[in-house]
Amino acid sequence: MSSMHYIQKGLLFKKPQTSPNNQQDFIENLLKNLKNSLSHALFYFYPLSGHLVTHKTEDPPSYTIFVDCSNNNPGARFIYATAEATISDILSPVDVPPVVESFFDLNKATNHDGHTMPLLSIQVTELVDGVFIGCSMNHCIGDGTSFWNFFNIWSEIFQSQDYENENKIVLISRQPFHNRWFPEGYGPPTNLPFKHHQEFISKYQSPIFRDRFFHFTQDYIARLKTKANKEFNTTKISSFQALSAHVWRCVTRARQLPNNQKTSCKLAINNRPRMEPPLPNEYFGNAVDVVSVETTVEELLQNNLGWAAMKVNEIVVNHDDKEVRKMLKEWLESPIVYQLGCHFDPHSITVSSSPRFNMYGNEFGMGKAIAVLSGYANKFDGNVSSYQGYEEGSIDLALTLMPDAMKALESDEEFMNAV
């Protein structure tokens, strides 16, 4: 993940209804309580207070990157900012407005920048009628599961109000698991085949995309699942597999690609429950792979939804303990570093994040969040970020596409009738 961006996700809240005279007191108390509860959370998630260090030797040759968690680190960053924008300014436009990118610190930073930049930065942006809490976390330190586990525990500590006593150790419901897991016979450390970071770090400048959220209700997702299973005469296809296949087909059609063009549906997949024995869900680190199913445009569009969804199902089901260890062994024998401009082609979609993450359960004294948003980070043509929907069982998908493809998708009746 060294050449990828930080994970950037955040929550938008409505300001409580208070008199103008009390607004300043509210913000001051909120900032104080957020900082105090964050300090307690970092007691448990201590790697986020560290920084990256590279250790090199010439005889024998070695190149390793590790996290320095010693006490001489500057720690995590906390920023307070203001914006002359309203909640309506953020949520009313069809596309995600560019101002949202300014709600996150460490914009466009690569994870390798964690050698000199903090591994975690929280930015609290006060809007005219709302508050946005944006979190930028180094992707070398953790994946989406780790990110939301941290966010959930921070919220839990905030709601307990035990953080008010700085000398008290706040008890939490789920301890993060920091023990490192490596395949038998490997690491730590893992020796990387490099001599300098310039060999594997590239700065990615995205073209002008359109970035838009699409909302799918629980009822529609259930009908999509039923349709896919009926078309393939099976009961194995899950709701999310059917939704992913549906988006894959619709986006491919919108792109108007040649029939013989190869296209794939890639999915970020959590390895924790797939291991034998399974890693705990609280394993704090990166335990994620990207699996892919490939076909031609002609085959994908001539066959029905059930056919495509079953292809997605097979690649997910087959990603078991044996496959995880095989992929890890291949990477350890020949490490690669993901490059945004190379490893994600413009003829495919990549589905990341997960609607299973507890996003709307995070509260910081302002009630339930009204939206989950992301920053500039890791967006490319065909990126599909999945989010827990505001209503129970619903799913929000944030699609990043080239303008012409997005315009065509918005004219696709099969797709738009569903959202």
Secondary structure, 3 states (H helix, E strand, C coil): CCCCECEEEEEEEECCCCCHHHHHHHHHHHHHHHHHHHHHHHHHCHHHHCEEEEEEEECCEEEEEEEECCCCCCCCEEEEEECCCCHHHHHCCCCCCHHHHHHCCCCCCEHHHHHCCCCEEEEEEECCCEEEEEEEECCCCCCHHHHHHHHHHHHHHHHHCHHHCCCCCCCCCCCCECCCCCCCCCCCCCCCCCCCHHHCCCCCCCCCCEEEEEEECHHHHHHHHHHHHHHHCCCCCCHHHHHHHHHHHHHHHHHCCCCCCEEEEEEEEECHHHCCCCCCCCECCCCEEEEEEEEEHHHHHHCCHHHHHHHHHHHHHCCCHHHHHHHHHHHHHCCCCCCCCCCCCCCCEEEEECCCCCCCCCCCCCCCCCEEEECCCCCCCCEEEEEECCCCCCEEEEEEECHHHHHHHHCCHHHHCCC
